[in-house]
Amino acid sequence: MGSLTTLLSKSQNRVAIANNCNLPTNYNSGANWVQNCWTKHHSGGSGYVAIEATFINGVISTNSEQNAYYDFVLRAGILVNGQFTQFLFDGQIETTVSKNWGMAVGKANVYIPPNTDFYITNRRVAADNGAAGTYNIITTTAGTNIRQDGIISGTDTSKDYTLGVGVAYGAKAGTPVVNGSGVITSIPMDPANKGTGYSAGVNLALWYGPAGSNQPGSLYAGSGVGGYGNVGGGQVTSITITSGGTGHSQSTPPQAFIGGTGTANTGFGTTTATYGPSLISGIPRRRTPSVLLLGDSITAGYGSVDTIGDLNGSYGLYEQALVNRGVSVHKMAVSGESSAGFMATKTQQLNYMDAQIQRGMRPTHVVIGLGVNDFLTNNNSDVISYTQGNINNIANLWRARGAKIILTTITPANTTSSGSNKFTTIAEQSPALVSGSTLNFQAGGRVEQYNSAMLSGAIPNDGIIDISSYCRSTTTTSAWRIDAYGGATAFCANDGIHPSVPAGIPYLVANMAIPTIN
């Protein structure tokens, strides 16, 4: 691939456009042999040209890099302001992505304006062409999924957004009826959008409607609705609700769509699939700092508003805070990741980023949000120096790639005496037990010692995000704070490890100090 000096000299200020892109964290190995997926994204504050979408055939999960089982054949397209364009892979509309971390980069000659919603579609078919076995669909984003059997908000079959797969078209549900308890009691069929070509029952999917009914950005999202469509004569004739869910709004009920498994016998996949490119990049019309987020579940976006992303497609508290400051964000972050795990299984991730550097996308800064899982799994007396050593080694990897390094401190970890949320009081919080001991997370314990050392420059850096100081109680340093929202809403999620959706995340996004990135 060439030396790092050669790679960096080729940089053309390519940046991540869609801030909710993420390297894969899961994969599908089911028996269906074709999958069509839509993902919704929102561009950053610049206009972008020379659009590229990267698809990879491998997966990162907790402290590991997993290989794929099969090659898959890929087509992909992009919808911007109603204009659909297929990605070209070396000039072709279709390419094969080989197993074991194969990569394909599609190009589209389109312009994405600033602060604009756009959609990526892709069709993946396992190379075994439907023979018995499994296949991998493994690049994923966390963006909102909006589709109606391959059609976005329309029933015009001449617009082949499905990229050549003969799925059924156009079925759409009506407005759900929500009772006073926030439960959906029925969903009428939209008489003008019954669809064509259906051969079996299809699943029901709720789109994310206005605030209060599961829209991205809603602090109290409705959830749990399930059901299916009944088919007759190739059309959806009615809708059966199997679960009404909770937390929905009578005044702003969610929108409902139908589609999914069994549609036109294609093995269409599920209505909740959000598999998309691992990176959508472009050349910005104005200079834009580019940040790579490397880390664990807090970095990846655990609990981000409604677990799907905010109204701008941002996912996670660090990402939202950075995007609010006009920064482009790309991520390699996964729940459970530790600094030790990354150092043990970093090969494919570094190869992936080196390939992006070669294509002109060099992160100006790397935020390393790792460490909490090291302290949650390691109670040895050398855990502080061991974690510091890992973080320093990771920082050096990215310095060698031309990036400045921003580090983070570590948040508290606690349990309570009850399964219900008791994090609104200090008295109910107890430091997490790690191998039968509280030495890591108790007041003055190893985590606090580690944080103090980091803030004192134990690891060379170009800035620190001291998330810990915004999360900890001012009176009991091992506990989560209870004052930010007057104690009425817990700052910490009920697991004792992550900032909460209604209180912690919005407070941190709005108030947490971020080093200058330019």
C-alpha positions in Angstrom: 0.0 0.0 0.0 3.0 2.3 0.3 4.7 4.2 3.1 2.7 6.4 5.5 4.6 9.4 4.0 3.3 8.5 0.6 -0.2 8.0 1.9 -0.4 11.3 3.7 1.0 13.2 0.7 -2.0 12.1 -1.3 -4.5 13.7 1.1 -7.1 15.9 -0.7 -9.1 16.9 2.4 -11.7 14.2 1.8 -14.0 14.0 4.9 -16.9 11.9 6.2 -20.2 13.5 5.0 -22.7 11.4 7.0 -22.0 11.7 10.7 -23.9 8.5 11.6 -21.7 6.2 9.6 -19.8 3.6 11.6 -17.7 0.6 10.9 -19.8 -2.5 11.3 -20.8 -3.9 14.6 -23.0 -6.8 13.5 -23.8 -9.0 10.6 -26.5 -11.2 9.2 -25.9 -14.9 8.6 -29.5 -15.9 7.9 -30.7 -18.1 5.0 -32.2 -15.3 2.9 -29.9 -14.8 -0.1 -30.7 -11.2 -1.1 -31.0 -8.1 1.0 -32.1 -4.6 0.0 -31.6 -1.8 2.5 -32.1 2.0 2.8 -30.3 4.2 5.2 -31.0 7.8 5.9 -28.2 10.3 6.5 -27.7 14.0 7.0 -24.8 15.9 5.6 -22.6 18.2 7.5 -22.2 22.0 7.2 -20.4 22.1 3.9 -21.4 21.2 0.4 -19.7 18.0 -0.9 -18.6 16.7 -4.3 -16.7 13.6 -5.5 -19.0 11.4 -3.4 -17.7 7.9 -2.4 -19.4 5.1 -0.4 -17.2 2.4 1.1 -18.5 -1.1 1.7 -16.5 -3.7 3.6 -16.9 -7.5 4.1 -15.8 -7.9 7.6 -17.0 -6.9 11.1 -15.7 -5.4 14.3 -17.3 -6.5 17.5 -16.3 -6.5 21.1 -12.5 -6.8 21.1 -12.4 -8.7 17.9 -12.3 -8.5 14.1 -14.5 -11.1 12.4 -14.1 -12.5 8.9 -17.1 -13.1 6.6 -18.2 -16.5 5.3 -19.1 -15.6 1.6 -18.3 -13.1 -1.1 -21.3 -10.9 -2.0 -22.4 -9.1 -5.1 -23.1 -5.4 -4.5 -25.1 -2.6 -6.2 -25.7 0.7 -4.5 -27.2 4.1 -5.2 -27.7 7.5 -3.6 -30.9 9.7 -3.5 -30.3 13.4 -3.1 -33.2 15.9 -3.4 -35.3 13.4 -5.4 -32.5 12.6 -7.8 -31.4 8.9 -7.8 -27.8 8.0 -9.0 -26.2 4.6 -9.0 -22.7 4.3 -7.5 -20.1 3.0 -10.0 -17.4 0.6 -8.9 -14.4 1.0 -11.3 -16.9 2.2 -13.9 -19.4 -0.8 -13.3 -22.7 -0.7 -11.6 -22.0 -4.0 -9.9 -19.1 -5.5 -8.1 -18.1 -8.5 -5.9 -16.9 -7.8 -2.4 -14.7 -10.7 -1.3 -15.0 -12.3 2.1 -12.5 -11.7 4.9 -12.5 -7.9 4.8 -12.8 -7.2 1.1 -13.6 -3.6 0.3 -15.5 -1.9 -2.5 -15.7 1.9 -3.1 -18.5 3.3 -5.2 -18.3 6.7 -6.8 -21.2 9.0 -7.7 -21.0 12.3 -9.6 -23.5 14.2 -7.5 -23.5 17.2 -5.3 -24.7 17.0 -1.7 -25.7 20.4 -0.3 -24.9 21.3 3.3 -27.3 20.2 6.1 -29.3 18.0 3.7 -31.0 14.6 4.2 -30.0 12.0 1.7 -30.4 8.2 1.3 -28.2 5.3 0.5 -29.6 2.1 -1.0 -27.8 -1.1 -1.5 -28.5 -4.6 -2.7 -26.3 -7.5 -1.6 -26.6 -11.0 -2.9 -24.5 -13.9 -1.6 -22.2 -15.4 -4.1 -23.7 -18.8 -3.6 -26.8 -17.5 -5.4 -29.3 -18.9 -3.0 -27.7 -22.3 -2.3 -28.0 -23.6 1.2 -25.7 -21.8 3.7 -25.2 -18.4 5.1 -23.8 -15.1 4.0 -22.7 -11.9 5.6 -24.2 -8.5 5.4 -21.9 -6.6 7.7 -21.5 -2.9 7.1 -23.9 -1.0 9.2 -24.9 2.5 10.1 -27.1 3.7 12.9 -29.1 6.0 10.8 -32.9 6.1 10.6 -34.3 3.5 8.2 -37.0 4.7 5.9 -38.3 2.5 3.1 -41.4 1.0 1.6 -40.2 -2.1 -0.2 -37.5 -0.3 -2.0 -39.5 2.9 -2.6 -39.0 6.0 -0.5 -42.2 8.0 -0.1 -43.6 7.0 -3.5 -45.1 4.2 -5.6 -43.6 5.0 -9.0 -42.2 1.7 -10.2 -40.3 3.5 -13.0 -37.9 4.8 -10.4 -36.0 1.6 -9.8 -34.5 2.4 -6.4 -34.5 -1.3 -5.8 -31.5 -1.7 -8.2 -33.0 -4.4 -10.2 -34.7 -6.7 -7.6 -38.4 -7.4 -8.3 -39.9 -6.7 -5.0 -43.4 -5.6 -4.4 -44.2 -1.9 -4.6 -46.0 0.8 -2.8 -47.8 -0.6 0.3 -48.2 2.0 3.0 -50.3 2.0 6.2 -52.5 4.8 7.4 -52.2 6.9 10.6 -52.2 4.8 13.7 -54.9 5.3 16.4 -53.3 5.9 19.8 -55.2 5.7 23.1 -54.8 7.8 26.2 -52.2 5.4 27.5 -49.9 5.8 24.6 -50.8 2.4 23.1 -51.5 2.0 19.4 -54.9 0.3 19.2 -55.2 0.0 15.4 -53.7 1.0 12.1 -55.9 1.5 9.1 -54.8 0.5 5.6 -54.1 3.4 3.3 -56.6 2.7 0.5 -54.5 4.5 -2.1 -51.3 2.6 -1.3 -52.1 -1.1 -1.1 -49.2 -2.1 -3.3 -48.8 -4.7 -6.0 -47.0 -8.0 -6.3 -47.2 -9.2 -2.7 -47.2 -13.0 -2.3 -47.3 -13.4 1.4 -47.9 -11.6 4.7 -45.5 -8.7 5.3 -44.1 -7.1 8.4 -45.2 -3.7 9.9 -42.7 -1.0 10.5 -43.3 2.3 12.3 -41.5 5.3 10.9 -40.3 7.8 13.4 -42.9 10.5 13.5 -42.9 13.8 15.3 -41.4 14.4 18.7 -43.1 12.3 21.4 -43.7 9.4 19.0 -40.3 8.0 18.4 -38.8 10.6 16.1 -35.1 11.0 16.3 -34.6 13.8 18.7 -37.5 12.8 20.9 -36.5 12.4 24.5 -39.4 10.0 25.2 -39.7 7.7 22.3 -42.6 5.4 21.7 -41.6 1.8 21.3 -42.6 -1.8 21.0 -45.2 -1.8 18.2 -45.4 -5.0 16.1 -47.7 -6.4 13.5 -48.1 -7.6 9.9 -50.0 -7.0 6.8 -52.6 -9.4 5.4 -52.3 -10.0 1.6 -55.0 -10.8 -1.0 -54.6 -10.6 -4.7 -51.1 -9.3 -4.5 -52.2 -6.3 -2.3 -52.2 -5.6 1.4 -55.8 -5.7 2.4 -55.6 -5.0 6.1 -53.2 -4.7 9.0 -53.1 -6.8 12.2 -51.5 -5.4 15.3 -49.8 -7.9 17.6 -48.4 -5.4 20.0 -49.5 -1.8 20.6 -46.3 -0.6 22.2 -46.1 2.2 24.7 -45.2 5.9 24.9 -46.8 7.1 21.7 -48.6 10.4 21.2 -52.2 10.9 20.4 -51.6 14.3 18.9 -48.6 13.3 16.8 -48.9 9.6 16.1 -46.0 7.9 14.2 -46.3 7.0 10.6 -46.6 3.3 9.7 -45.2 1.4 6.7 -45.3 -2.2 5.7 -42.9 -4.5 4.0 -40.3 -7.1 4.7 -39.8 -10.8 4.8 -41.6 -12.8 2.0 -42.2 -9.8 -0.2 -42.4 -11.1 -3.8 -40.5 -14.2 -2.7 -37.2 -12.3 -2.8 -36.0 -13.0 0.8 -36.3 -9.3 1.2 -35.1 -9.2 4.7 -36.5 -7.5 7.8 -38.1 -4.1 8.0 -35.6 -2.9 10.6 -32.4 -3.6 8.6 -30.1 -0.6 8.5 -27.1 -2.0 6.7 -25.3 0.6 4.7 -21.8 1.8 3.8 -19.2 2.0 6.5 -18.2 5.4 5.2 -19.8 8.1 3.0 -17.1 10.6 2.1 -16.7 13.6 -0.2 -14.6 16.7 -0.8 -16.1 19.7 1.0 -16.5 23.0 -0.6 -14.9 24.7 2.4 -12.2 23.5 4.8 -13.7 21.1 7.3 -11.7 19.5 10.2 -12.0 15.7 10.2 -12.2 13.6 13.4 -12.0 9.9 13.8 -13.8 8.6 16.9 -12.2 5.4 18.3 -13.8 3.8 21.3 -16.4 1.9 23.2 -20.2 2.1 23.6 -20.2 5.6 25.0 -18.1 6.7 21.9 -20.3 4.6 19.6 -23.4 6.3 20.8 -25.1 4.0 23.4 -28.4 5.6 24.4 -28.1 8.4 21.9 -31.5 10.1 22.2 -33.6 7.2 20.9 -30.7 4.8 20.0 -31.1 5.7 16.3 -29.6 9.2 16.2 -30.7 12.8 16.6 -32.5 14.9 14.0 -29.2 15.6 12.2 -28.3 12.0 12.0 -25.6 12.3 14.7 -25.1 9.4 16.9 -23.5 9.6 20.3 -22.7 12.4 22.7 -19.1 13.0 21.4 -20.3 13.0 17.8 -23.2 15.4 18.5 -20.9 17.7 20.4 -18.4 17.7 17.6 -20.9 18.1 14.8 -22.4 21.1 16.6 -19.0 22.7 16.2 -18.8 22.1 12.5 -16.5 19.1 12.5 -16.7 16.0 10.2 -16.9 12.7 12.1 -16.1 9.1 11.3 -16.1 6.3 13.8 -14.5 3.0 14.7 -16.3 2.3 17.9 -18.2 -0.7 19.4 -19.8 -1.6 22.6 -17.5 -3.5 25.0 -14.3 -2.4 23.3 -11.2 -2.0 25.5 -7.8 -0.6 24.9 -6.4 -4.0 25.4 -8.9 -5.5 22.9 -8.1 -2.9 20.2 -4.3 -3.4 20.5 -4.9 -7.2 20.2 -7.2 -7.0 17.1 -6.4 -3.8 15.2 -5.0 -5.1 11.9 -8.1 -4.9 9.7 -9.2 -1.6 11.2 -5.8 0.0 10.5 -5.8 -1.4 7.0 -9.2 0.1 6.4 -8.1 3.5 7.6 -4.9 3.4 5.6 -7.0 2.7 2.5 -9.1 5.7 3.3 -6.0 7.8 3.8 -4.8 6.7 0.4 -8.1 7.9 -1.1 -7.5 11.3 0.4 -9.4 11.1 3.8 -6.9 11.8 6.5 -8.3 12.5 10.0 -6.9 15.7 11.4 -7.7 14.5 14.9 -8.4 11.1 16.6 -10.5 11.0 19.8 -9.6 7.9 21.8 -12.6 7.1 24.0 -11.3 3.8 25.5 -10.5 2.6 29.0 -13.7 2.1 31.0 -14.0 -1.6 29.9 -10.4 -2.2 30.8 -11.3 -1.2 34.4 -14.6 -3.1 34.3 -12.8 -6.4 33.5 -9.4 -6.0 35.1 -8.9 -5.8 38.8 -5.1 -6.3 38.8 -2.9 -3.8 40.6 -1.2 -2.8 37.4 -4.5 -1.9 35.5 -3.6 1.8 35.6 -0.2 1.5 34.0 -1.4 -1.3 31.7 -4.3 0.8 30.3 -2.1 3.9 30.0 0.4 1.9 28.0 -2.3 0.7 25.6 -3.7 4.2 25.2 -0.3 5.6 24.5 0.5 2.9 21.9 -2.9 3.6 20.2 -2.1 7.3 20.2 1.3 6.6 18.6 -0.4 4.6 15.8 -2.5 7.6 14.8 0.3 10.2 15.3 2.2 8.2 12.7 -0.7 8.7 10.4 -0.6 12.5 10.8 -3.4 13.0 13.4 -3.5 15.0 16.5 -4.6 13.1 19.6 -7.5 13.9 21.9 -8.0 11.7 25.0 -11.0 11.2 27.3 -11.3 10.5 31.0 -13.4 7.6 32.4 -16.9 7.9 33.8 -18.1 6.3 37.0 -19.5 2.8 37.2 -22.1 2.0 39.9 -24.8 -0.4 41.0 -27.9 0.2 43.1 -29.8 -1.7 45.7 -32.8 -2.0 43.4 -33.5 -3.0 39.9 -35.5 0.2 39.4 -33.6 3.4 38.7 -32.2 4.7 41.9 -29.5 7.0 40.4 -31.4 10.1 41.4 -29.9 9.7 44.9 -26.3 9.4 46.1 -27.2 7.0 48.9 -28.4 4.3 46.5 -25.2 4.2 44.4 -22.4 1.7 45.1 -19.1 1.5 43.2 -19.1 -1.4 40.7 -17.7 -4.6 41.9 -14.9 -5.9 39.6 -13.7 -9.4 40.5 -15.2 -9.0 44.0 -13.6 -5.6 44.7 -14.6 -2.0 44.5 -10.9 -0.7 44.3 -11.3 0.4 40.7 -14.4 2.5 41.0 -14.5 3.6 44.6 -13.9 7.2 45.7 -10.2 7.8 45.3 -9.8 4.4 43.6 -7.9 3.4 40.5 -10.2 5.1 38.0 -9.9 8.4 39.7 -6.1 7.9 39.9 -6.0 7.1 36.2 -8.1 10.2 35.4 -5.8 12.4 37.5 -2.7 11.0 35.8 -4.3 11.6 32.3 -5.2 15.2 33.2 -1.6 15.7 34.4 -0.2 14.6 31.0 0.8 11.0 31.7 0.1 10.4 28.0 1.2 13.1 25.5 -1.9 14.6 23.8 -3.3 17.6 22.0 -6.3 17.9 24.2 -8.5 16.0 26.7 -12.3 15.7 26.9 -12.8 15.4 30.7 -16.2 13.8 30.5 -15.7 12.4 34.1 -15.8 15.9 35.6 -19.3 16.5 34.1 -20.7 13.1 35.2 -19.4 12.7 38.8 -21.1 14.0 41.9 -19.4 17.0 43.4 -19.8 15.6 46.9 -19.2 11.8 46.4 -16.7 11.4 43.5 -17.5 7.7 43.0 -21.2 8.4 42.3 -23.0 9.9 39.3 -24.2 13.5 39.7 -27.8 14.2 40.7 -27.9 18.0 40.5 -27.9 18.7 36.8 -31.6 18.2 36.4 -32.6 19.0 40.0 -32.5 15.3 40.9 -35.9 14.7 39.1 -34.3 12.7 36.3 -31.3 10.4 36.6 -28.1 11.6 34.9 -27.0 8.0 34.5 -28.7 5.2 32.7 -30.1 2.3 34.8 -27.0 0.2 34.0 -24.8 2.6 36.1 -22.3 2.9 33.3 -23.7 5.2 30.5 -25.1 8.7 30.6 -28.9 8.6 30.4 -31.1 9.5 27.4 -33.3 12.2 29.0 -30.7 13.9 31.2 -27.1 12.9 30.8 -26.6 12.9 27.0 -28.3 16.3 26.3 -26.5 17.9 29.2 -23.1 16.6 28.1 -23.7 17.6 24.5 -24.6 21.1 25.5 -22.1 21.7 28.3 -19.0 19.5 27.9 -15.9 21.4 27.0 -14.3 20.2 23.7 -10.7 21.1 22.7 -10.4 23.4 19.8 -10.3 21.4 16.5 -9.3 23.3 13.4 
